[in-house]
Amino acid sequence: MNFYTCLDQEGKVIARCQTSQDIEVLKRMGRPINEVRAMKNEEAVVCSLTGSPSDFNMDY
């Protein structure tokens, strides 16, 4: 399972997403996504243990 971190132009984390469709939804919502990085396995474990990555997205 892949997870992605979405960053703004200043390099701040906007959201953590599980699919490219989640990323597209955020873009359509007007979120200023400048860069998308695949999370490392050790980072992604945190998402899978705490619930869905969308739990981190306050706009959903």
Helices and strands as residue ranges (DSSP letters): E 4-7, E 13-17, H 20-28, E 35-38, H 41-50, G 53-56
